[in-house]
Amino acid sequence: MLLSLGDLTHDEIVARVLTVEVAESLLSLVAAHRIAPCADRGSKPRYVATEDAARYRDALGVALPPGLPEALLEPVADPLGDLARRYSRTHAPFTAREFAARTAFRSIALRPCCRVWPRRTA
């Protein structure tokens, strides 16, 4: 779910699962380094798939917990673009302001060269 939708808060995860047991498994997934909790000053903790941890770190400056696999922490070429494309798959059309509000771990500047368009599938 996190790989498809991106970061989610605990409440957002609970709203999307069928059983309480799935929502309660978050701590075991964190302990197994399958997902990573990320939070910034004053924001609700969000969870990201471990495979996306480097994207959130590189795009948004998210501090990651220790113990994540080194192979998944390599720098990402276009982390903000990756996050914007994923967001566009489930939220298009949207404004840059809406995207910035969702990714408000820290203030991010959306440069004019960062156009966010949903990808078209043939």
Backbone as XML, in Angstrom:
<?xml version="1.0"?>
<chain id="A" units="angstrom">
  <residue number="1" name="MET">
    <atom name="N" x="0.824" y="-1.182" z="0.000"/>
    <atom name="CA" x="0.000" y="0.000" z="0.000"/>
    <atom name="C" x="0.875" y="1.256" z="0.000"/>
  </residue>
  <residue number="2" name="LEU">
    <atom name="N" x="1.924" y="1.262" z="0.817"/>
    <atom name="CA" x="2.793" y="2.433" z="0.884"/>
    <atom name="C" x="3.580" y="2.617" z="-0.410"/>
  </residue>
  <residue number="3" name="LEU">
    <atom name="N" x="3.944" y="1.532" z="-1.077"/>
    <atom name="CA" x="4.638" y="1.652" z="-2.354"/>
    <atom name="C" x="3.719" y="2.226" z="-3.426"/>
  </residue>
  <residue number="4" name="SER">
    <atom name="N" x="2.438" y="1.943" z="-3.342"/>
    <atom name="CA" x="1.493" y="2.452" z="-4.343"/>
    <atom name="C" x="1.061" y="3.882" z="-4.067"/>
  </residue>
  <residue number="5" name="LEU">
    <atom name="N" x="0.809" y="4.194" z="-2.797"/>
    <atom name="CA" x="0.234" y="5.492" z="-2.443"/>
    <atom name="C" x="1.251" y="6.494" z="-1.912"/>
  </residue>
  <residue number="6" name="GLY">
    <atom name="N" x="2.367" y="6.026" z="-1.409"/>
    <atom name="CA" x="3.325" y="6.919" z="-0.765"/>
    <atom name="C" x="3.106" y="6.937" z="0.731"/>
  </residue>
  <residue number="7" name="ASP">
    <atom name="N" x="3.654" y="7.932" z="1.385"/>
    <atom name="CA" x="3.591" y="8.009" z="2.846"/>
    <atom name="C" x="2.158" y="8.136" z="3.335"/>
  </residue>
  <residue number="8" name="LEU">
    <atom name="N" x="1.892" y="7.511" z="4.476"/>
    <atom name="CA" x="0.571" y="7.592" z="5.103"/>
    <atom name="C" x="0.732" y="7.707" z="6.609"/>
  </residue>
  <residue number="9" name="THR">
    <atom name="N" x="-0.192" y="8.408" z="7.242"/>
    <atom name="CA" x="-0.226" y="8.457" z="8.701"/>
    <atom name="C" x="-0.895" y="7.178" z="9.200"/>
  </residue>
  <residue number="10" name="HIS">
    <atom name="N" x="-0.821" y="6.950" z="10.488"/>
    <atom name="CA" x="-1.481" y="5.791" z="11.090"/>
    <atom name="C" x="-2.978" y="5.806" z="10.778"/>
  </residue>
  <residue number="11" name="ASP">
    <atom name="N" x="-3.599" y="6.961" z="10.941"/>
    <atom name="CA" x="-5.038" y="7.077" z="10.690"/>
    <atom name="C" x="-5.373" y="6.787" z="9.227"/>
  </residue>
  <residue number="12" name="GLU">
    <atom name="N" x="-4.534" y="7.236" z="8.304"/>
    <atom name="CA" x="-4.774" y="6.972" z="6.887"/>
    <atom name="C" x="-4.625" y="5.481" z="6.567"/>
  </residue>
  <residue number="13" name="ILE">
    <atom name="N" x="-3.702" y="4.829" z="7.232"/>
    <atom name="CA" x="-3.545" y="3.385" z="7.036"/>
    <atom name="C" x="-4.769" y="2.653" z="7.571"/>
  </residue>
  <residue number="14" name="VAL">
    <atom name="N" x="-5.199" y="2.995" z="8.782"/>
    <atom name="CA" x="-6.372" y="2.348" z="9.389"/>
    <atom name="C" x="-7.598" y="2.508" z="8.490"/>
  </residue>
  <residue number="15" name="ALA">
    <atom name="N" x="-7.750" y="3.669" z="7.867"/>
    <atom name="CA" x="-8.907" y="3.911" z="7.006"/>
    <atom name="C" x="-8.887" y="3.051" z="5.739"/>
  </residue>
  <residue number="16" name="ARG">
    <atom name="N" x="-7.717" y="2.516" z="5.383"/>
    <atom name="CA" x="-7.590" y="1.770" z="4.122"/>
    <atom name="C" x="-7.492" y="0.258" z="4.289"/>
  </residue>
  <residue number="17" name="VAL">
    <atom name="N" x="-7.451" y="-0.232" z="5.501"/>
    <atom name="CA" x="-7.296" y="-1.674" z="5.695"/>
    <atom name="C" x="-8.616" y="-2.303" z="6.113"/>
  </residue>
  <residue number="18" name="LEU">
    <atom name="N" x="-8.700" y="-3.615" z="5.920"/>
    <atom name="CA" x="-9.942" y="-4.323" z="6.217"/>
    <atom name="C" x="-10.051" y="-4.774" z="7.659"/>
  </residue>
  <residue number="19" name="THR">
    <atom name="N" x="-8.919" y="-5.016" z="8.318"/>
    <atom name="CA" x="-8.971" y="-5.512" z="9.698"/>
    <atom name="C" x="-8.075" y="-4.680" z="10.601"/>
  </residue>
  <residue number="20" name="VAL">
    <atom name="N" x="-8.409" y="-4.655" z="11.855"/>
    <atom name="CA" x="-7.620" y="-3.927" z="12.846"/>
    <atom name="C" x="-6.242" y="-4.565" z="12.991"/>
  </residue>
  <residue number="21" name="GLU">
    <atom name="N" x="-6.160" y="-5.881" z="12.801"/>
    <atom name="CA" x="-4.881" y="-6.585" z="12.946"/>
    <atom name="C" x="-3.840" y="-6.055" z="11.973"/>
  </residue>
  <residue number="22" name="VAL">
    <atom name="N" x="-4.269" y="-5.711" z="10.781"/>
    <atom name="CA" x="-3.329" y="-5.163" z="9.796"/>
    <atom name="C" x="-2.777" y="-3.831" z="10.299"/>
  </residue>
  <residue number="23" name="ALA">
    <atom name="N" x="-3.637" y="-2.974" z="10.788"/>
    <atom name="CA" x="-3.192" y="-1.684" z="11.307"/>
    <atom name="C" x="-2.285" y="-1.866" z="12.515"/>
  </residue>
  <residue number="24" name="GLU">
    <atom name="N" x="-2.574" y="-2.864" z="13.338"/>
    <atom name="CA" x="-1.759" y="-3.101" z="14.523"/>
    <atom name="C" x="-0.394" y="-3.709" z="14.183"/>
  </residue>
  <residue number="25" name="SER">
    <atom name="N" x="-0.227" y="-4.172" z="12.972"/>
    <atom name="CA" x="1.043" y="-4.773" z="12.571"/>
    <atom name="C" x="2.111" y="-3.734" z="12.234"/>
  </residue>
  <residue number="26" name="LEU">
    <atom name="N" x="1.777" y="-2.458" z="12.302"/>
    <atom name="CA" x="2.741" y="-1.416" z="11.950"/>
    <atom name="C" x="4.030" y="-1.523" z="12.758"/>
  </residue>
  <residue number="27" name="LEU">
    <atom name="N" x="3.920" y="-1.739" z="14.056"/>
    <atom name="CA" x="5.122" y="-1.811" z="14.888"/>
    <atom name="C" x="6.014" y="-2.983" z="14.501"/>
  </residue>
  <residue number="28" name="SER">
    <atom name="N" x="5.404" y="-4.114" z="14.155"/>
    <atom name="CA" x="6.224" y="-5.249" z="13.742"/>
    <atom name="C" x="6.866" y="-4.989" z="12.384"/>
  </residue>
  <residue number="29" name="LEU">
    <atom name="N" x="6.191" y="-4.268" z="11.501"/>
    <atom name="CA" x="6.779" y="-3.909" z="10.209"/>
    <atom name="C" x="7.933" y="-2.919" z="10.387"/>
  </residue>
  <residue number="30" name="VAL">
    <atom name="N" x="7.799" y="-2.003" z="11.328"/>
    <atom name="CA" x="8.893" y="-1.073" z="11.629"/>
    <atom name="C" x="10.081" y="-1.841" z="12.203"/>
  </residue>
  <residue number="31" name="ALA">
    <atom name="N" x="9.823" y="-2.756" z="13.146"/>
    <atom name="CA" x="10.898" y="-3.544" z="13.762"/>
    <atom name="C" x="11.625" y="-4.404" z="12.734"/>
  </residue>
  <residue number="32" name="ALA">
    <atom name="N" x="10.904" y="-4.881" z="11.718"/>
    <atom name="CA" x="11.512" y="-5.711" z="10.674"/>
    <atom name="C" x="12.126" y="-4.867" z="9.565"/>
  </residue>
  <residue number="33" name="HIS">
    <atom name="N" x="12.089" y="-3.539" z="9.686"/>
    <atom name="CA" x="12.627" y="-2.600" z="8.691"/>
    <atom name="C" x="11.944" y="-2.740" z="7.338"/>
  </residue>
  <residue number="34" name="ARG">
    <atom name="N" x="10.664" y="-3.111" z="7.341"/>
    <atom name="CA" x="9.877" y="-3.159" z="6.107"/>
    <atom name="C" x="9.268" y="-1.797" z="5.811"/>
  </residue>
  <residue number="35" name="ILE">
    <atom name="N" x="8.970" y="-1.032" z="6.865"/>
    <atom name="CA" x="8.500" y="0.339" z="6.720"/>
    <atom name="C" x="9.295" y="1.201" z="7.692"/>
  </residue>
  <residue number="36" name="ALA">
    <atom name="N" x="9.323" y="2.500" z="7.418"/>
    <atom name="CA" x="10.079" y="3.421" z="8.260"/>
    <atom name="C" x="9.177" y="4.557" z="8.713"/>
  </residue>
  <residue number="37" name="PRO">
    <atom name="N" x="9.169" y="4.848" z="10.010"/>
    <atom name="CA" x="8.422" y="6.012" z="10.481"/>
    <atom name="C" x="9.230" y="7.273" z="10.194"/>
  </residue>
  <residue number="38" name="CYS">
    <atom name="N" x="8.560" y="8.300" z="9.730"/>
    <atom name="CA" x="9.222" y="9.572" z="9.432"/>
    <atom name="C" x="8.347" y="10.683" z="9.990"/>
  </residue>
  <residue number="39" name="ALA">
    <atom name="N" x="8.964" y="11.655" z="10.582"/>
    <atom name="CA" x="8.207" y="12.796" z="11.095"/>
    <atom name="C" x="9.105" y="14.011" z="11.109"/>
  </residue>
  <residue number="40" name="ASP">
    <atom name="N" x="8.494" y="15.159" z="10.989"/>
    <atom name="CA" x="9.203" y="16.415" z="11.088"/>
    <atom name="C" x="8.609" y="17.173" z="12.267"/>
  </residue>
  <residue number="41" name="ARG">
    <atom name="N" x="9.196" y="18.267" z="12.602"/>
    <atom name="CA" x="8.720" y="19.050" z="13.729"/>
    <atom name="C" x="7.220" y="19.336" z="13.621"/>
  </residue>
  <residue number="42" name="GLY">
    <atom name="N" x="6.489" y="18.904" z="14.630"/>
    <atom name="CA" x="5.080" y="19.243" z="14.714"/>
    <atom name="C" x="4.155" y="18.465" z="13.806"/>
  </residue>
  <residue number="43" name="SER">
    <atom name="N" x="4.684" y="17.615" z="12.948"/>
    <atom name="CA" x="3.789" y="16.880" z="12.054"/>
    <atom name="C" x="3.483" y="15.504" z="12.635"/>
  </residue>
  <residue number="44" name="LYS">
    <atom name="N" x="2.369" y="14.940" z="12.184"/>
    <atom name="CA" x="2.042" y="13.580" z="12.599"/>
    <atom name="C" x="3.051" y="12.626" z="11.980"/>
  </residue>
  <residue number="45" name="PRO">
    <atom name="N" x="3.434" y="11.601" z="12.711"/>
    <atom name="CA" x="4.336" y="10.614" z="12.105"/>
    <atom name="C" x="3.667" y="9.976" z="10.887"/>
  </residue>
  <residue number="46" name="ARG">
    <atom name="N" x="4.463" y="9.762" z="9.868"/>
    <atom name="CA" x="4.000" y="9.082" z="8.667"/>
    <atom name="C" x="4.891" y="7.874" z="8.460"/>
  </residue>
  <residue number="47" name="TYR">
    <atom name="N" x="4.372" y="6.932" z="7.737"/>
    <atom name="CA" x="5.122" y="5.717" z="7.441"/>
    <atom name="C" x="5.406" y="5.663" z="5.952"/>
  </residue>
  <residue number="48" name="VAL">
    <atom name="N" x="6.621" y="5.237" z="5.610"/>
    <atom name="CA" x="7.010" y="5.064" z="4.215"/>
    <atom name="C" x="7.554" y="3.651" z="4.048"/>
  </residue>
  <residue number="49" name="ALA">
    <atom name="N" x="7.411" y="3.111" z="2.852"/>
    <atom name="CA" x="8.023" y="1.825" z="2.554"/>
    <atom name="C" x="9.540" y="1.998" z="2.600"/>
  </residue>
  <residue number="50" name="THR">
    <atom name="N" x="10.233" y="1.021" z="3.142"/>
    <atom name="CA" x="11.689" y="1.102" z="3.245"/>
    <atom name="C" x="12.318" y="1.355" z="1.876"/>
  </residue>
  <residue number="51" name="GLU">
    <atom name="N" x="11.720" y="0.793" z="0.831"/>
    <atom name="CA" x="12.239" y="0.992" z="-0.522"/>
    <atom name="C" x="12.184" y="2.450" z="-0.958"/>
  </residue>
  <residue number="52" name="ASP">
    <atom name="N" x="11.350" y="3.263" z="-0.310"/>
    <atom name="CA" x="11.220" y="4.678" z="-0.642"/>
    <atom name="C" x="11.956" y="5.602" z="0.325"/>
  </residue>
  <residue number="53" name="ALA">
    <atom name="N" x="12.600" y="5.062" z="1.317"/>
    <atom name="CA" x="13.217" y="5.889" z="2.355"/>
    <atom name="C" x="14.183" y="6.912" z="1.773"/>
  </residue>
  <residue number="54" name="ALA">
    <atom name="N" x="15.020" y="6.506" z="0.828"/>
    <atom name="CA" x="15.990" y="7.436" z="0.238"/>
    <atom name="C" x="15.294" y="8.560" z="-0.527"/>
  </residue>
  <residue number="55" name="ARG">
    <atom name="N" x="14.170" y="8.276" z="-1.163"/>
    <atom name="CA" x="13.424" y="9.316" z="-1.886"/>
    <atom name="C" x="12.951" y="10.406" z="-0.920"/>
  </residue>
  <residue number="56" name="TYR">
    <atom name="N" x="12.392" y="9.990" z="0.198"/>
    <atom name="CA" x="11.903" y="10.962" z="1.170"/>
    <atom name="C" x="13.055" y="11.734" z="1.806"/>
  </residue>
  <residue number="57" name="ARG">
    <atom name="N" x="14.150" y="11.056" z="2.072"/>
    <atom name="CA" x="15.325" y="11.743" z="2.614"/>
    <atom name="C" x="15.850" y="12.773" z="1.621"/>
  </residue>
  <residue number="58" name="ASP">
    <atom name="N" x="16.037" y="12.362" z="0.370"/>
    <atom name="CA" x="16.639" y="13.248" z="-0.629"/>
    <atom name="C" x="15.703" y="14.368" z="-1.068"/>
  </residue>
  <residue number="59" name="ALA">
    <atom name="N" x="14.411" y="14.092" z="-1.170"/>
    <atom name="CA" x="13.462" y="15.104" z="-1.642"/>
    <atom name="C" x="13.026" y="16.053" z="-0.545"/>
  </residue>
  <residue number="60" name="LEU">
    <atom name="N" x="12.824" y="15.538" z="0.669"/>
    <atom name="CA" x="12.180" y="16.325" z="1.711"/>
    <atom name="C" x="13.027" y="16.538" z="2.953"/>
  </residue>
  <residue number="61" name="GLY">
    <atom name="N" x="14.208" y="15.940" z="2.997"/>
    <atom name="CA" x="15.059" y="16.106" z="4.174"/>
    <atom name="C" x="14.587" y="15.328" z="5.379"/>
  </residue>
  <residue number="62" name="VAL">
    <atom name="N" x="13.845" y="14.263" z="5.148"/>
    <atom name="CA" x="13.323" y="13.451" z="6.242"/>
    <atom name="C" x="14.465" y="12.696" z="6.915"/>
  </residue>
  <residue number="63" name="ALA">
    <atom name="N" x="14.512" y="12.754" z="8.236"/>
    <atom name="CA" x="15.493" y="11.972" z="8.988"/>
    <atom name="C" x="14.997" y="10.538" z="9.062"/>
  </residue>
  <residue number="64" name="LEU">
    <atom name="N" x="15.858" y="9.608" z="8.717"/>
    <atom name="CA" x="15.469" y="8.202" z="8.706"/>
    <atom name="C" x="15.982" y="7.495" z="9.945"/>
  </residue>
  <residue number="65" name="PRO">
    <atom name="N" x="15.258" y="6.498" z="10.410"/>
    <atom name="CA" x="15.705" y="5.750" z="11.584"/>
    <atom name="C" x="16.923" y="4.897" z="11.235"/>
  </residue>
  <residue number="66" name="PRO">
    <atom name="N" x="17.758" y="4.612" z="12.216"/>
    <atom name="CA" x="18.918" y="3.754" z="11.946"/>
    <atom name="C" x="18.484" y="2.319" z="11.679"/>
  </residue>
  <residue number="67" name="GLY">
    <atom name="N" x="19.364" y="1.577" z="11.009"/>
    <atom name="CA" x="19.120" y="0.167" z="10.801"/>
    <atom name="C" x="18.483" y="-0.193" z="9.473"/>
  </residue>
  <residue number="68" name="LEU">
    <atom name="N" x="18.183" y="0.806" z="8.628"/>
    <atom name="CA" x="17.622" y="0.483" z="7.323"/>
    <atom name="C" x="18.713" y="-0.101" z="6.436"/>
  </residue>
  <residue number="69" name="PRO">
    <atom name="N" x="18.367" y="-0.999" z="5.528"/>
    <atom name="CA" x="19.371" y="-1.620" z="4.662"/>
    <atom name="C" x="20.122" y="-0.588" z="3.825"/>
  </residue>
  <residue number="70" name="GLU">
    <atom name="N" x="21.439" y="-0.678" z="3.840"/>
    <atom name="CA" x="22.281" y="0.258" z="3.097"/>
    <atom name="C" x="21.939" y="0.274" z="1.608"/>
  </residue>
  <residue number="71" name="ALA">
    <atom name="N" x="21.602" y="-0.879" z="1.053"/>
    <atom name="CA" x="21.305" y="-0.968" z="-0.376"/>
    <atom name="C" x="20.110" y="-0.095" z="-0.767"/>
  </residue>
  <residue number="72" name="LEU">
    <atom name="N" x="19.236" y="0.195" z="0.173"/>
    <atom name="CA" x="18.063" y="1.011" z="-0.117"/>
    <atom name="C" x="18.266" y="2.484" z="0.211"/>
  </residue>
  <residue number="73" name="LEU">
    <atom name="N" x="19.466" y="2.851" z="0.616"/>
    <atom name="CA" x="19.725" y="4.228" z="1.005"/>
    <atom name="C" x="20.614" y="4.979" z="0.013"/>
  </residue>
  <residue number="74" name="GLU">
    <atom name="N" x="20.811" y="4.395" z="-1.166"/>
    <atom name="CA" x="21.591" y="5.062" z="-2.210"/>
    <atom name="C" x="20.872" y="6.340" z="-2.644"/>
  </residue>
  <residue number="75" name="PRO">
    <atom name="N" x="21.615" y="7.383" z="-3.023"/>
    <atom name="CA" x="20.972" y="8.617" z="-3.507"/>
    <atom name="C" x="20.064" y="8.338" z="-4.699"/>
  </residue>
  <residue number="76" name="VAL">
    <atom name="N" x="19.006" y="9.115" z="-4.814"/>
    <atom name="CA" x="18.012" y="8.949" z="-5.873"/>
    <atom name="C" x="18.165" y="10.102" z="-6.859"/>
  </residue>
  <residue number="77" name="ALA">
    <atom name="N" x="18.095" y="9.802" z="-8.153"/>
    <atom name="CA" x="18.319" y="10.809" z="-9.191"/>
    <atom name="C" x="17.292" y="11.939" z="-9.161"/>
  </residue>
  <residue number="78" name="ASP">
    <atom name="N" x="16.016" y="11.638" z="-9.095"/>
    <atom name="CA" x="14.960" y="12.650" z="-9.114"/>
    <atom name="C" x="13.928" y="12.334" z="-8.038"/>
  </residue>
  <residue number="79" name="PRO">
    <atom name="N" x="14.300" y="12.475" z="-6.776"/>
    <atom name="CA" x="13.396" y="12.044" z="-5.704"/>
    <atom name="C" x="12.091" y="12.826" z="-5.648"/>
  </residue>
  <residue number="80" name="LEU">
    <atom name="N" x="12.149" y="14.138" z="-5.816"/>
    <atom name="CA" x="10.920" y="14.938" z="-5.759"/>
    <atom name="C" x="10.026" y="14.624" z="-6.951"/>
  </residue>
  <residue number="81" name="GLY">
    <atom name="N" x="10.614" y="14.441" z="-8.104"/>
    <atom name="CA" x="9.846" y="14.056" z="-9.283"/>
    <atom name="C" x="9.180" y="12.706" z="-9.091"/>
  </residue>
  <residue number="82" name="ASP">
    <atom name="N" x="9.908" y="11.758" z="-8.497"/>
    <atom name="CA" x="9.333" y="10.437" z="-8.220"/>
    <atom name="C" x="8.115" y="10.551" z="-7.320"/>
  </residue>
  <residue number="83" name="LEU">
    <atom name="N" x="8.233" y="11.350" z="-6.259"/>
    <atom name="CA" x="7.114" y="11.511" z="-5.327"/>
    <atom name="C" x="5.942" y="12.222" z="-5.997"/>
  </residue>
  <residue number="84" name="ALA">
    <atom name="N" x="6.247" y="13.213" z="-6.828"/>
    <atom name="CA" x="5.184" y="13.943" z="-7.530"/>
    <atom name="C" x="4.456" y="13.040" z="-8.521"/>
  </residue>
  <residue number="85" name="ARG">
    <atom name="N" x="5.192" y="12.197" z="-9.227"/>
    <atom name="CA" x="4.540" y="11.275" z="-10.173"/>
    <atom name="C" x="3.628" y="10.290" z="-9.446"/>
  </residue>
  <residue number="86" name="ARG">
    <atom name="N" x="4.096" y="9.784" z="-8.321"/>
    <atom name="CA" x="3.249" y="8.862" z="-7.553"/>
    <atom name="C" x="1.995" y="9.581" z="-7.067"/>
  </residue>
  <residue number="87" name="TYR">
    <atom name="N" x="2.168" y="10.785" z="-6.544"/>
    <atom name="CA" x="1.026" y="11.561" z="-6.063"/>
    <atom name="C" x="0.032" y="11.796" z="-7.197"/>
  </residue>
  <residue number="88" name="SER">
    <atom name="N" x="0.542" y="12.052" z="-8.384"/>
    <atom name="CA" x="-0.343" y="12.344" z="-9.521"/>
    <atom name="C" x="-1.195" y="11.140" z="-9.921"/>
  </residue>
  <residue number="89" name="ARG">
    <atom name="N" x="-0.711" y="9.941" z="-9.670"/>
    <atom name="CA" x="-1.484" y="8.747" z="-10.032"/>
    <atom name="C" x="-2.771" y="8.625" z="-9.230"/>
  </residue>
  <residue number="90" name="THR">
    <atom name="N" x="-2.808" y="9.182" z="-8.036"/>
    <atom name="CA" x="-4.002" y="9.051" z="-7.203"/>
    <atom name="C" x="-4.678" y="10.379" z="-6.867"/>
  </residue>
  <residue number="91" name="HIS">
    <atom name="N" x="-4.101" y="11.502" z="-7.298"/>
    <atom name="CA" x="-4.665" y="12.796" z="-6.940"/>
    <atom name="C" x="-4.845" y="13.751" z="-8.119"/>
  </residue>
  <residue number="92" name="ALA">
    <atom name="N" x="-4.591" y="13.333" z="-9.322"/>
    <atom name="CA" x="-4.651" y="14.247" z="-10.465"/>
    <atom name="C" x="-6.093" y="14.613" z="-10.787"/>
  </residue>
  <residue number="93" name="PRO">
    <atom name="N" x="-6.348" y="15.820" z="-11.221"/>
    <atom name="CA" x="-5.407" y="16.922" z="-11.306"/>
    <atom name="C" x="-5.210" y="17.565" z="-9.937"/>
  </residue>
  <residue number="94" name="PHE">
    <atom name="N" x="-4.066" y="18.195" z="-9.751"/>
    <atom name="CA" x="-3.766" y="18.869" z="-8.491"/>
    <atom name="C" x="-2.845" y="20.041" z="-8.774"/>
  </residue>
  <residue number="95" name="THR">
    <atom name="N" x="-2.772" y="20.932" z="-7.794"/>
    <atom name="CA" x="-1.898" y="22.097" z="-7.930"/>
    <atom name="C" x="-0.588" y="21.836" z="-7.205"/>
  </residue>
  <residue number="96" name="ALA">
    <atom name="N" x="0.411" y="22.623" z="-7.539"/>
    <atom name="CA" x="1.695" y="22.523" z="-6.845"/>
    <atom name="C" x="1.518" y="22.798" z="-5.354"/>
  </residue>
  <residue number="97" name="ARG">
    <atom name="N" x="0.604" y="23.686" z="-5.017"/>
    <atom name="CA" x="0.347" y="24.004" z="-3.610"/>
    <atom name="C" x="-0.211" y="22.791" z="-2.860"/>
  </residue>
  <residue number="98" name="GLU">
    <atom name="N" x="-1.107" y="22.045" z="-3.500"/>
    <atom name="CA" x="-1.670" y="20.844" z="-2.877"/>
    <atom name="C" x="-0.586" y="19.786" z="-2.673"/>
  </residue>
  <residue number="99" name="PHE">
    <atom name="N" x="0.271" y="19.628" z="-3.658"/>
    <atom name="CA" x="1.364" y="18.671" z="-3.526"/>
    <atom name="C" x="2.316" y="19.095" z="-2.413"/>
  </residue>
  <residue number="100" name="ALA">
    <atom name="N" x="2.644" y="20.372" z="-2.365"/>
    <atom name="CA" x="3.534" y="20.876" z="-1.318"/>
    <atom name="C" x="2.914" y="20.693" z="0.066"/>
  </residue>
  <residue number="101" name="ALA">
    <atom name="N" x="1.609" y="20.887" z="0.181"/>
    <atom name="CA" x="0.935" y="20.702" z="1.474"/>
    <atom name="C" x="1.010" y="19.249" z="1.912"/>
  </residue>
  <residue number="102" name="ARG">
    <atom name="N" x="0.872" y="18.321" z="0.982"/>
    <atom name="CA" x="0.929" y="16.899" z="1.325"/>
    <atom name="C" x="2.333" y="16.486" z="1.728"/>
  </residue>
  <residue number="103" name="THR">
    <atom name="N" x="3.314" y="17.059" z="1.103"/>
    <atom name="CA" x="4.700" y="16.677" z="1.369"/>
    <atom name="C" x="5.367" y="17.638" z="2.347"/>
  </residue>
  <residue number="104" name="ALA">
    <atom name="N" x="4.613" y="18.168" z="3.275"/>
    <atom name="CA" x="5.104" y="19.210" z="4.171"/>
    <atom name="C" x="5.891" y="18.669" z="5.357"/>
  </residue>
  <residue number="105" name="PHE">
    <atom name="N" x="6.747" y="17.674" z="5.128"/>
    <atom name="CA" x="7.668" y="17.290" z="6.183"/>
    <atom name="C" x="8.551" y="18.488" z="6.500"/>
  </residue>
  <residue number="106" name="ARG">
    <atom name="N" x="8.946" y="19.177" z="5.464"/>
    <atom name="CA" x="9.677" y="20.436" z="5.554"/>
    <atom name="C" x="9.172" y="21.306" z="4.417"/>
  </residue>
  <residue number="107" name="SER">
    <atom name="N" x="9.465" y="22.585" z="4.497"/>
    <atom name="CA" x="9.076" y="23.450" z="3.388"/>
    <atom name="C" x="9.874" y="23.052" z="2.168"/>
  </residue>
  <residue number="108" name="ILE">
    <atom name="N" x="9.188" y="22.856" z="1.068"/>
    <atom name="CA" x="9.889" y="22.556" z="-0.168"/>
    <atom name="C" x="9.540" y="23.619" z="-1.180"/>
  </residue>
  <residue number="109" name="ALA">
    <atom name="N" x="10.485" y="23.938" z="-1.997"/>
    <atom name="CA" x="10.254" y="24.913" z="-3.049"/>
    <atom name="C" x="10.045" y="24.159" z="-4.348"/>
  </residue>
  <residue number="110" name="LEU">
    <atom name="N" x="8.894" y="24.336" z="-4.942"/>
    <atom name="CA" x="8.641" y="23.714" z="-6.229"/>
    <atom name="C" x="9.115" y="24.686" z="-7.301"/>
  </residue>
  <residue number="111" name="ARG">
    <atom name="N" x="10.185" y="24.315" z="-7.918"/>
    <atom name="CA" x="10.768" y="25.166" z="-8.951"/>
    <atom name="C" x="9.867" y="25.169" z="-10.183"/>
  </residue>
  <residue number="112" name="PRO">
    <atom name="N" x="9.891" y="26.255" z="-10.953"/>
    <atom name="CA" x="9.096" y="26.282" z="-12.171"/>
    <atom name="C" x="9.433" y="25.131" z="-13.117"/>
  </residue>
  <residue number="113" name="CYS">
    <atom name="N" x="10.658" y="24.618" z="-13.055"/>
    <atom name="CA" x="11.033" y="23.526" z="-13.943"/>
    <atom name="C" x="10.449" y="22.196" z="-13.480"/>
  </residue>
  <residue number="114" name="CYS">
    <atom name="N" x="9.856" y="22.181" z="-12.315"/>
    <atom name="CA" x="9.268" y="20.941" z="-11.793"/>
    <atom name="C" x="7.792" y="20.926" z="-12.115"/>
  </residue>
  <residue number="115" name="ARG">
    <atom name="N" x="7.446" y="20.576" z="-13.332"/>
    <atom name="CA" x="6.043" y="20.465" z="-13.715"/>
    <atom name="C" x="5.527" y="19.104" z="-13.316"/>
  </residue>
  <residue number="116" name="VAL">
    <atom name="N" x="4.361" y="19.096" z="-12.775"/>
    <atom name="CA" x="3.782" y="17.847" z="-12.292"/>
    <atom name="C" x="2.582" y="17.512" z="-13.166"/>
  </residue>
  <residue number="117" name="TRP">
    <atom name="N" x="2.768" y="16.577" z="-14.057"/>
    <atom name="CA" x="1.707" y="16.111" z="-14.925"/>
    <atom name="C" x="1.527" y="14.630" z="-14.749"/>
  </residue>
  <residue number="118" name="PRO">
    <atom name="N" x="0.311" y="14.172" z="-14.757"/>
    <atom name="CA" x="0.127" y="12.715" z="-14.674"/>
    <atom name="C" x="0.636" y="12.056" z="-15.945"/>
  </residue>
  <residue number="119" name="ARG">
    <atom name="N" x="1.204" y="10.885" z="-15.786"/>
    <atom name="CA" x="1.677" y="10.142" z="-16.942"/>
    <atom name="C" x="0.481" y="9.544" z="-17.665"/>
  </residue>
  <residue number="120" name="ARG">
    <atom name="N" x="0.555" y="9.580" z="-18.965"/>
    <atom name="CA" x="-0.501" y="8.953" z="-19.755"/>
    <atom name="C" x="-0.086" y="7.545" z="-20.092"/>
  </residue>
  <residue number="121" name="THR">
    <atom name="N" x="-1.020" y="6.665" z="-19.990"/>
    <atom name="CA" x="-0.747" y="5.294" z="-20.402"/>
    <atom name="C" x="-1.412" y="5.061" z="-21.740"/>
  </residue>
  <residue number="122" name="ALA">
    <atom name="N" x="-0.724" y="4.370" z="-22.590"/>
    <atom name="CA" x="-1.228" y="4.132" z="-23.938"/>
    <atom name="C" x="-2.431" y="3.273" z="-23.850"/>
  </residue>
</chain>
